[in-house]
Amino acid sequence: MLSVALSLNIIRTSYKIKKWSPKLRNCFYQHEKKLKFFKIYTLHNCEIECRANNTFNVCGCNAYFQPRDPGVPVCGTESLECIRESSTIGYSIFKKTVNMSSNVEGCDCLPSCTSIQYEYETVEFFRNWTTNSTKPKLVLTEKSAVVLVYFKRKSVIDIQKTPLMPFNELLGNIGGLFGLFLGCSIISFFEILYFFVIRLYFDHRNRKKAKSKIMPSFIIES
């Protein structure tokens, strides 16, 4: 008998980082990246499609378990080594002599900004369920197999990606630190800017205007 415990995790992204670039927030929304063989974008689907494209570019065919276009041939047994090497391009850390001719960086696979993840763990396994005292009350024979699937906990973990410190909070912290250690505030910075930049500029310009208005006097001697 096999007993499997499931736990559900929901990952969402805050609207505050929606305007960030996908590289910065490390995720894609559904409308930001479209897949050729899948209608729904997930990291797993993107990696499957990437491996299929690498296999086709290197071997000229696809394995029977990979998604492919109608006109693409299925690889035979003579292409097993090519399939193994091409499908691990950019993913294997054990083989350093892999053919890197295909465009691995073009896959650009990132996690989905909103996703539902199921985590499981096998908690019990009995090869002969007849010897188990906690076996379910079912009419089974010795050739039967039992798989029990249940949720590990009653609650659902909801994870939300949000900025660690928004801009307004960062601005408030900077002003608070300057006020605490230097005795100044953000208004003091504007005052410094006014007296040492703007005020000096206008004073210099006014002096130039005053000098240009002074007419030179000529003394004529007879």
Secondary structure, DSSP 8 states (H G I E B T S, - for coil): -EEEEEEEEEEEE-GGGTTS-HHHHT-B-TTT---SS-SS--HHHHHHHHHHHHHHHHHSSB-TTS---TTS-B--GGGHHHHHHHHTTTT-SS-S-----S-STTT----BSSEEEEEEEEEEE-S-GGG-TT--S----TT---EEEEES-SS-EEEEE--SS-HHHHHHHHHHHHHHHTS--HHHHHHHHIIIIIHHHHHHHHHHHHHHH---------
